Amino acid sequence: MNTEKMEKVIPAVIEKLEKIKNTQLASELSWCWVSFQNDQNPVGVIAKAQEALSAFAVAREKNTKAVAKKVVEDLQKALA
């Protein structure tokens, strides 16, 4: 996981999760990010970010404009 890239993309990911009505995952990812900043353990952030990618894929199947391709690509790069 690239911390610098993740730091830039997390706010956009959380915002998009809320827009696609996945507020539970948005709050979990937000909590995991704050936790990561405190303990530097990326396990939760990685797991929730991967869940976000899955949620985005489902949303894009229903409506290709639901989630910007750039947000998905940025999140994938941050996870790599």
Rosetta constraint file for C-alpha pairs under 8 A:
AtomPair CA 1 CA 6 HARMONIC 7.55 0.50
AtomPair CA 1 CA 42 HARMONIC 7.71 0.50
AtomPair CA 1 CA 46 HARMONIC 7.45 0.50
AtomPair CA 1 CA 78 HARMONIC 5.80 0.50
AtomPair CA 1 CA 79 HARMONIC 4.48 0.50
AtomPair CA 1 CA 80 HARMONIC 5.58 0.50
AtomPair CA 2 CA 6 HARMONIC 6.04 0.50
AtomPair CA 2 CA 77 HARMONIC 7.84 0.50
AtomPair CA 2 CA 78 HARMONIC 5.00 0.50
AtomPair CA 2 CA 79 HARMONIC 6.31 0.50
AtomPair CA 2 CA 80 HARMONIC 6.96 0.50
AtomPair CA 3 CA 7 HARMONIC 5.97 0.50
AtomPair CA 3 CA 78 HARMONIC 7.17 0.50
AtomPair CA 4 CA 8 HARMONIC 6.59 0.50
AtomPair CA 4 CA 78 HARMONIC 7.89 0.50
AtomPair CA 5 CA 9 HARMONIC 6.31 0.50
AtomPair CA 5 CA 74 HARMONIC 7.63 0.50
AtomPair CA 5 CA 77 HARMONIC 7.55 0.50
AtomPair CA 5 CA 78 HARMONIC 5.00 0.50
AtomPair CA 6 CA 10 HARMONIC 5.78 0.50
AtomPair CA 6 CA 75 HARMONIC 6.97 0.50
AtomPair CA 6 CA 78 HARMONIC 5.02 0.50
AtomPair CA 6 CA 79 HARMONIC 7.37 0.50
AtomPair CA 7 CA 11 HARMONIC 7.81 0.50
AtomPair CA 9 CA 13 HARMONIC 6.20 0.50
AtomPair CA 9 CA 71 HARMONIC 7.24 0.50
AtomPair CA 9 CA 74 HARMONIC 6.52 0.50
AtomPair CA 9 CA 75 HARMONIC 6.28 0.50
AtomPair CA 9 CA 78 HARMONIC 7.75 0.50
AtomPair CA 10 CA 14 HARMONIC 6.11 0.50
AtomPair CA 10 CA 30 HARMONIC 7.92 0.50
AtomPair CA 10 CA 33 HARMONIC 7.99 0.50
AtomPair CA 10 CA 75 HARMONIC 7.89 0.50
AtomPair CA 11 CA 15 HARMONIC 6.15 0.50
AtomPair CA 12 CA 16 HARMONIC 6.12 0.50
AtomPair CA 12 CA 71 HARMONIC 7.01 0.50
AtomPair CA 13 CA 17 HARMONIC 6.13 0.50
AtomPair CA 13 CA 26 HARMONIC 7.85 0.50
AtomPair CA 13 CA 52 HARMONIC 7.59 0.50
AtomPair CA 13 CA 71 HARMONIC 6.82 0.50
AtomPair CA 13 CA 75 HARMONIC 7.70 0.50
AtomPair CA 14 CA 18 HARMONIC 6.31 0.50
AtomPair CA 14 CA 26 HARMONIC 4.93 0.50
AtomPair CA 14 CA 27 HARMONIC 7.67 0.50
AtomPair CA 14 CA 29 HARMONIC 7.22 0.50
AtomPair CA 14 CA 30 HARMONIC 7.01 0.50
AtomPair CA 15 CA 19 HARMONIC 6.31 0.50
AtomPair CA 15 CA 26 HARMONIC 7.59 0.50
AtomPair CA 16 CA 20 HARMONIC 6.24 0.50
AtomPair CA 16 CA 67 HARMONIC 6.72 0.50
AtomPair CA 17 CA 21 HARMONIC 6.33 0.50
AtomPair CA 17 CA 22 HARMONIC 5.08 0.50
AtomPair CA 17 CA 23 HARMONIC 6.29 0.50
AtomPair CA 17 CA 25 HARMONIC 7.11 0.50
AtomPair CA 17 CA 26 HARMONIC 5.51 0.50
AtomPair CA 17 CA 52 HARMONIC 7.30 0.50
AtomPair CA 17 CA 55 HARMONIC 7.95 0.50
AtomPair CA 17 CA 56 HARMONIC 7.87 0.50
AtomPair CA 18 CA 22 HARMONIC 5.37 0.50
AtomPair CA 18 CA 23 HARMONIC 4.87 0.50
AtomPair CA 18 CA 26 HARMONIC 6.21 0.50
AtomPair CA 20 CA 59 HARMONIC 7.17 0.50
AtomPair CA 20 CA 66 HARMONIC 7.23 0.50
AtomPair CA 22 CA 26 HARMONIC 6.36 0.50
AtomPair CA 23 CA 27 HARMONIC 6.10 0.50
AtomPair CA 24 CA 28 HARMONIC 6.25 0.50
AtomPair CA 25 CA 29 HARMONIC 5.99 0.50
AtomPair CA 25 CA 48 HARMONIC 7.23 0.50
AtomPair CA 25 CA 51 HARMONIC 7.86 0.50
AtomPair CA 25 CA 52 HARMONIC 7.24 0.50
AtomPair CA 26 CA 30 HARMONIC 6.12 0.50
AtomPair CA 27 CA 31 HARMONIC 6.11 0.50
AtomPair CA 28 CA 32 HARMONIC 6.11 0.50
AtomPair CA 28 CA 48 HARMONIC 7.17 0.50
AtomPair CA 29 CA 33 HARMONIC 6.07 0.50
AtomPair CA 29 CA 44 HARMONIC 7.90 0.50
AtomPair CA 29 CA 45 HARMONIC 6.35 0.50
AtomPair CA 29 CA 48 HARMONIC 5.49 0.50
AtomPair CA 29 CA 49 HARMONIC 6.94 0.50
AtomPair CA 30 CA 34 HARMONIC 6.40 0.50
AtomPair CA 31 CA 35 HARMONIC 6.13 0.50
AtomPair CA 32 CA 36 HARMONIC 5.99 0.50
AtomPair CA 32 CA 44 HARMONIC 5.54 0.50
AtomPair CA 32 CA 45 HARMONIC 5.25 0.50
AtomPair CA 32 CA 48 HARMONIC 7.72 0.50
AtomPair CA 33 CA 37 HARMONIC 6.28 0.50
AtomPair CA 33 CA 44 HARMONIC 7.92 0.50
AtomPair CA 33 CA 45 HARMONIC 5.79 0.50
AtomPair CA 34 CA 38 HARMONIC 6.48 0.50
AtomPair CA 35 CA 39 HARMONIC 6.20 0.50
AtomPair CA 35 CA 40 HARMONIC 7.71 0.50
AtomPair CA 35 CA 41 HARMONIC 7.87 0.50
AtomPair CA 36 CA 40 HARMONIC 4.69 0.50
AtomPair CA 36 CA 41 HARMONIC 5.32 0.50
AtomPair CA 36 CA 42 HARMONIC 5.77 0.50
AtomPair CA 36 CA 44 HARMONIC 7.74 0.50
AtomPair CA 36 CA 45 HARMONIC 7.01 0.50
AtomPair CA 42 CA 46 HARMONIC 6.02 0.50
AtomPair CA 43 CA 47 HARMONIC 6.22 0.50
AtomPair CA 44 CA 48 HARMONIC 6.09 0.50
AtomPair CA 45 CA 49 HARMONIC 5.88 0.50
AtomPair CA 46 CA 50 HARMONIC 6.13 0.50
AtomPair CA 46 CA 79 HARMONIC 6.88 0.50
AtomPair CA 47 CA 51 HARMONIC 6.33 0.50
AtomPair CA 48 CA 52 HARMONIC 6.12 0.50
AtomPair CA 49 CA 53 HARMONIC 6.31 0.50
AtomPair CA 49 CA 75 HARMONIC 7.49 0.50
AtomPair CA 49 CA 79 HARMONIC 7.78 0.50
AtomPair CA 50 CA 54 HARMONIC 6.42 0.50
AtomPair CA 51 CA 55 HARMONIC 6.20 0.50
AtomPair CA 52 CA 56 HARMONIC 6.04 0.50
AtomPair CA 53 CA 57 HARMONIC 6.17 0.50
AtomPair CA 53 CA 72 HARMONIC 6.72 0.50
AtomPair CA 53 CA 75 HARMONIC 7.72 0.50
AtomPair CA 53 CA 76 HARMONIC 7.90 0.50
AtomPair CA 54 CA 58 HARMONIC 6.38 0.50
AtomPair CA 55 CA 59 HARMONIC 6.21 0.50
AtomPair CA 56 CA 60 HARMONIC 5.99 0.50
AtomPair CA 56 CA 67 HARMONIC 6.36 0.50
AtomPair CA 56 CA 72 HARMONIC 7.34 0.50
AtomPair CA 57 CA 61 HARMONIC 6.23 0.50
AtomPair CA 58 CA 62 HARMONIC 6.65 0.50
AtomPair CA 59 CA 63 HARMONIC 6.13 0.50
AtomPair CA 59 CA 64 HARMONIC 7.42 0.50
AtomPair CA 59 CA 66 HARMONIC 6.10 0.50
AtomPair CA 59 CA 67 HARMONIC 7.03 0.50
AtomPair CA 60 CA 64 HARMONIC 4.29 0.50
AtomPair CA 60 CA 65 HARMONIC 6.67 0.50
AtomPair CA 60 CA 66 HARMONIC 5.79 0.50
AtomPair CA 60 CA 67 HARMONIC 6.26 0.50
AtomPair CA 67 CA 71 HARMONIC 7.15 0.50
AtomPair CA 67 CA 72 HARMONIC 7.54 0.50
AtomPair CA 68 CA 72 HARMONIC 6.80 0.50
AtomPair CA 69 CA 73 HARMONIC 6.15 0.50
AtomPair CA 70 CA 74 HARMONIC 5.89 0.50
AtomPair CA 71 CA 75 HARMONIC 6.12 0.50
AtomPair CA 72 CA 76 HARMONIC 6.20 0.50
AtomPair CA 73 CA 77 HARMONIC 6.14 0.50
AtomPair CA 74 CA 78 HARMONIC 6.15 0.50
AtomPair CA 75 CA 79 HARMONIC 6.23 0.50
AtomPair CA 76 CA 80 HARMONIC 6.22 0.50
